[in-house]
Every structure is written in structure tokens, then in C-alpha cells.
Amino acid sequence: MSNESRIKSLLEILMVSSRLGFTSFGGPVAHLGYFHTEYIRRRKWMDEKSYADLVALCQFLPGPASSQVGIGIGVMRAGVLGGIVSFIGFTLPSVLALIVFAIILQGMNIDSAGWIHGLKIVAVAVVAHAILGMAGNLTPDLKRKAIALFALLGTLLWQTAFTQVVVILLSGFIGYILFKQVATKDDSRIKFPISKRFATICLSLFFALLILLPILREATSLNWVAMFDSFYRSGSLVFGGGHVVLPLLEREFVPTGWISEEAFLAGYGAAQAVPGPLFTFAAYIGAVINGWKGGLLATFAIFLPAFLLILGTLPFWDSLRSNVKVKAALMGVNAAVVGILISAFYLPIWTSSIIAPIDFAFAAILFSMLVFWKLPPWIVVVSGAIGGTLITLI
């Protein structure tokens, strides 16, 4: 790739990911829906199977799954720099917004605002659209529909931090048993401009920081080291998406006196109100502790594990997914992803958004705008915010 075409690709990634960063409300599952609409349906940067494989990998890894998917797509499009640009575009809007909330808007009651409720209803339409598209491709037969049902029931009725990982592992094993005779060798390759040596370095650095940062914290009395350790560890050990990291951060920072309970809850409301990944809540906490510099440090620390893990696993993942036995397991895993999405669609997206009949009616309108009239997602988002405000006035 020439320098000119590389720069063009990076600018395109920045433009698209920034638009998603400004409009992707609704949490990690909704983000996967937005990504599917923009990157797969509209721009066709990946095929459905490769996207499902990437989602499955990121669901298995600790950290913010939607951010890791975005980074992975950027890497496949334009190398490591593409992954960084994709991450910045998707994450920076909410980081800046939450730092501003921390410095200027603490204590405002934004959680009950009508436009926020409207954006939650947008998430219902977006995720429903993504589920329909992925289900048609990933659960074409009764066996895989049954695996999806198993994943739905498991994640809905047994909610722990490790449920998703257990369900994915079991689904992979079931897929291996059911499909090992019918899976065919896939010679197609996703081109990752990352060497296995570089990937190994990233994985080694991930584990080294996880071990050495607590030791360094004990050996020094530097506040920024303690902050970095707390945020890095939170980003490294969280399974199940952004909602799980919020109570973990509460345990890290409220009892130790870094941030008051009231300030933490105010930030919690702000985190629900902004687009982008929920992990950017760290920017709010960092800004409360040490201004905008603390916000940027916290953001870097909590997302660094996600970067190291996705860069460290992608090259090996491509080798594994072309293996017939692994492909059989992935058929089960990809079916499970559909069930996991449906589970998350109900709880928390549906239960926190569709409260009255008018909410369901509005969700149907937004779904029609997205699916039948094929309007751009940002128009649906703006319509959702306006409609949510009007609903509160009725």
C-alpha cells in the first residue's frame, strides 16, 4: 500500500469511526449493531463470517468488547495505526464529554432527561436490526438455532462476570461435536498486517504490566502509578462488557477516598448519557481526581489492556480459524453470539427502554427508518433524541 493510499485509508477510518463515536448510544451490544450496519452492511470492509469471528474473539477476551472489535476492524483495514485511529475516533467524543462533565457539570440530573430515553429506544432498533442480520447468517439450521437458544437461556438466567466465557466455551465444544464431520477447510485468510512476533510481544507486555504494576505501586508513593495500576487492572480483568467495570471501579476508588460516592453516582449518570464505550467512565473518575490530565491518563490505562490483547491474539486467531476442527467449534461459537446478543437485547436494553406502549410504538418507527427506509444511523439517532424529548412532554 502506497503512502497516499494509506493516508487515505486512515482518514476514512477516522471519519467513519468518529461519526460512530458521536452517534453510538446504547452500550456495547448496541455498538456491535452500529458497527455491523456501518462496516459490514454499508461499507463491506469485512464479510459476515469474519465479523462474527472477530466478535466471538472479543467476547471471549477480557475488556471492552465493542472497542476491541472496532480496533480489530481498523487493524485489518490499515494496520496497527488503523487500529489506533479507529479507537481514537470511536472513543474520543465520549472521553472529552465525560471530562467536561467532571470539571463543569457534576451533580446535574441528566439521567431523567427525555432525550436520553429516546436514545435508549434507538438502541432497541439498532440491536434488533443487527440480531436479524446476524441470525440469518449464523443460525441457518436447527442445530445452530438450538445453540443460540442455549446461549440465550444461559446468559439470561445465570448472570455472572464469567457467564459469557463459559457459554462461549461450551458452545464451541458443542459445535465441535456436532459439526466436525461437516466443517470444510477454509483457505480464505484475513490479512493482518501484524507479525506473530509483534503479537507475542504485546501479550508478554500485557501480563508483565499486570504483574509489575502492583509491585511498583507498593514500592513507590506516586499517585499516578496507583491510578494507572487501578485502571489497568480494571481493564484487564473485566469480562462481560462495560456495565461490569462500573462496580469494579467503584470498589477501587470510592472506599479508598479517591472519589466520593456522590461524585461517582453523578458520573455514572453521565456515562449513560454519552455515546461510545462505557469504559470511558474512567475518564470521568480520572478528571475528578486530577483534572483533564487525570482523565487522559485513566483512559490510556483502562484501554491499554484491550489494545495489547487484541493485537496479541489476532494473528494467531486467523491461523486457528482456518483449521477444520476449530472451524467446527466456531460454528457453535458464532451461533452462541446470536443468543448472547438476544439476551442483552432483552436485559438491559429492552427492559430499560420500553416502559410504556408509546415507547414500543416509537421503537417500531425507528426500526422502520433504519431497516425499511434505510436512513443513515445518525438520522435515526437524532430522531430518537428529538422523539424522546417529545414523549416526555405528552
Stockholm file with secondary structure:
# STOCKHOLM 1.0

chainA/1-394         MSNESRIKSLLEILMVSSRLGFTSFGGPVAHLGYFHTEYIRRRKWMDEKSYADLVALCQFLPGPASSQVGIGIGVMRAGVLGGIVSFIGFTLPSVLALIVFAIILQGMNIDSAGWIHGLKIVAVAVVAHAILGMAGNLTPDLKRKAIALFALLGTLLWQTAFTQVVVILLSGFIGYILFKQVATKDDSRIKFPISKRFATICLSLFFALLILLPILREATSLNWVAMFDSFYRSGSLVFGGGHVVLPLLEREFVPTGWISEEAFLAGYGAAQAVPGPLFTFAAYIGAVINGWKGGLLATFAIFLPAFLLILGTLPFWDSLRSNVKVKAALMGVNAAVVGILISAFYLPIWTSSIIAPIDFAFAAILFSMLVFWKLPPWIVVVSGAIGGTLITLI
#=GR chainA/1-394 SS CCHHHHHHHHHHHHHHHHHHHHHCCSCHHHHHHHHIIIIIIISCSSCHHHHHHHHHHHHHSSSCHHHHHHHHHHHHHHHHHHHHHHHHHHHHHHHHHHHHHHHTCTTCCCTTCHHHHHHHHHHHHHHHHHHHHHHHHHCCSHHHHHHHHHHHHHHHHSCCTTHHHHHHHHHHHHHHHHHTTTCCCCCCCCCCSCCHHHHHHHHHHHHHHHHHHHHHHHHCCCHHHHHHHHHHHHHHHCCSCHHHHHHHHHHHHTTTTSSCHHHHHHHHHHHHHSSSCGGGHHHHHHHHHHHHHHHHHHHHHHHHHHHHHHHHHHHHHHHHHTSHHHHHHHHHHHHHHHHHHHHHIIIIIIHHHCCSHHHHHHHHHHHHHHHTSCCCHHHHHHHHHHHHHHHHHC
#=GC SS_cons         CCHHHHHHHHHHHHHHHHHHHHHCCSCHHHHHHHHIIIIIIISCSSCHHHHHHHHHHHHHSSSCHHHHHHHHHHHHHHHHHHHHHHHHHHHHHHHHHHHHHHHTCTTCCCTTCHHHHHHHHHHHHHHHHHHHHHHHHHCCSHHHHHHHHHHHHHHHHSCCTTHHHHHHHHHHHHHHHHHTTTCCCCCCCCCCSCCHHHHHHHHHHHHHHHHHHHHHHHHCCCHHHHHHHHHHHHHHHCCSCHHHHHHHHHHHHTTTTSSCHHHHHHHHHHHHHSSSCGGGHHHHHHHHHHHHHHHHHHHHHHHHHHHHHHHHHHHHHHHHHTSHHHHHHHHHHHHHHHHHHHHHIIIIIIHHHCCSHHHHHHHHHHHHHHHTSCCCHHHHHHHHHHHHHHHHHC
//
